[in-house]
């Protein structure tokens, strides 16, 4: 009945198998010898049995864990759904009921409430990749702001986003470091907020009257991006190398990036003082 309900092909099931000092209700195998642990609970699901299922699964290095209950709680449905995002095991939550047709003897009816799926595994992989990306970016920023030359941003707590910024001294004009997997950059980002498109481009145009002086004071190529199709504008210095570059190369890349930021800030300082800025 369980095989039909879960589309499995379990061919053996041994009762009360040892897992350290504990005893597993059932340990089953399929035709390939893959192990499944089965925890039976003829009552409302609870945390104790969920913990047992996970403990037994890891103790036996099982491929799957099957939890049979008479009444699955919503929080345990959610927990089993989340567990199925792991690529290392499959989890099944099954509801058991007794049914009778006419005067026949009672028979078990098993209904799968939660089971593994390719979509859940893919979602889990995507979440893991996102978490790894956040972690590595935080390490990138932590290393960068610790450099002696990174004084402009030394007071900023490293985060996990793709940028790290400070104000240039004018609201909405920020000096940002940016990083992607393979590139990084230093920029002045101009965004005075909602409904400020005209003011952003006006400030950009004022700065661009100093382009010759600014470009001449910086030893890196500067990209002047008016970004007419967007609200913001920016001046950007792009460099090769990002957070997916081998970490032993980070110090060299970040050293150049810090130098680019310092040159950009110093070159912009005279021009920023001349800007006509609204409230």
C-alpha positions, -999 to 999 in steps of 0.1 A, spaced: 0 0 0 29 24 8 46 16 -25 14 24 -44 9 56 -24 44 70 -28 53 54 -62 82 36 -46 93 -1 -48 103 -11 -13 109 -48 -11 120 -54 25 110 -38 58 126 -48 91 111 -37 123 126 -21 154 161 -16 139 188 -1 161 201 34 156 225 39 185 205 36 217 172 42 198 150 19 178 136 27 143 101 16 136 109 3 101 139 2 79 132 -6 43 151 -10 11 142 -7 -26 154 -30 -54 187 -11 -56 195 -15 -19 186 22 -12 176 26 25 145 43 37 135 48 74 99 48 83 85 64 115 49 55 124 28 78 146 -9 70 149 -17 104 163 -12 141 156 23 149 143 47 163 169 82 177 171 95 146 189 88 123 160 101 147 134 134 148 153 135 111 154 129 108 117 159 131 109 181 114 135 173 79 122 178 90 86 213 104 93 222 74 116 215 50 87 227 73 59 193 66 44 181 80 11 146 88 23 126 94 54 89 84 56 67 98 84 32 82 87 8 101 109 -29 102 115 -31 140 116 -3 162 101 0 196 117 5 225 93 39 234 108 51 199 101 38 200 66 59 232 61 89 216 77 89 185 55 84 207 25 115 226 35 135 195 41 127 183 6 148 212 -7 179 193 4 196 173 -24 208 147 1 175 130 10 139 126 2 112 132 28 76 119 27 48 129 50 19 104 48 -15 106 64 -30 72 75 -67 66 78 -89 35 84 -116 30 58 -144 5 55 -167 -3 25 -200 -15 38 -194 -43 63 -159 -51 51 -129 -52 76 -112 -19 81 -83 -12 57 -55 14 57 -58 44 34 -24 62 29 -23 97 14 9 115 6 8 150 20 44 160 12 69 143 -11 101 151 -30 100 168 -64 125 181 -89 111 216 -85 118 215 -47 154 203 -52 160 230 -78 145 256 -54 169 243 -27 199 246 -49 190 281 -59 186 291 -22 219 276 -14 236 294 -42 221 327 -31 232 321 5 267 313 -7 267 344 -29 258 366 1 284 350 23 313 354 -3 303 390 -10 303 398 27 339 384 29 348 405 -1 336 437 16 352 428 49 386 423 33 382 455 12 373 479 41 401 465 61 427 478 35 447 508 48 437 529 18 399 523 22 394 551 47 363 565 30 344 534 37 363 520 68 334 529 91 308 510 71 297 476 84 303 451 56 271 437 42 262 410 16 248 432 -12 265 439 -45 274 475 -34 289 494 -5 285 531 -3 290 564 16 276 599 9 298 623 -10 285 650 13 256 658 -9 223 640 -4 216 615 -31 252 616 -45 269 585 -32 304 571 -36 298 533 -41 320 503 -45 302 477 -66 311 441 -74 298 412 -95 311 377 -100 338 388 -125 340 426 -123 341 454 -97 340 492 -98 340 526 -81 313 551 -89 295 583 -81 259 573 -81 234 602 -85 199 595 -73 180 622 -54 150 600 -49 115 595 -64 105 620 -90 140 634 -92 149 623 -127 153 659 -140 174 669 -110 196 639 -114 203 646 -150 208 683 -143 234 675 -116 251 650 -140 252 677 -167 268 702 -143 295 677 -134 301 668 -170 312 704 -176 343 694 -155 348 661 -175 382 671 -189 396 680 -155 380 650 -137 392 625 -164 426 640 -164 430 636 -126 422 599 -127 446 572 -141 417 548 -148 391 552 -176 359 569 -164 326 560 -180 301 589 -179 266 573 -178 237 597 -181 213 567 -182 185 586 -199 162 556 -197 166 553 -159 161 576 -130 197 577 -118 230 587 -134 265 577 -126 302 581 -132 319 547 -132 354 532 -131 352 495 -140 379 469 -132 383 432 -140 380 407 -112 351 401 -88 340 379 -59 342 347 -79 378 354 -88 402 331 -68 405 346 -33 443 347 -35 438 374 -62 415 395 -42 442 417 -25 456 428 -59 421 435 -74 409 453 -42 440 474 -40 434 488 -75 397 493 -67 405 513 -35 430 534 -55 403 540 -82 378 551 -55 403 575 -39 412 591 -72 376 594 -81 367 611 -48 396 635 -50 389 644 -86 352 651 -79 357 672 -48 362 706 -65 334 700 -90 309 689 -63 314 722 -44 301 741 -75 269 722 -79 236 740 -75 216 715 -54 179 717 -46 164 709 -12 
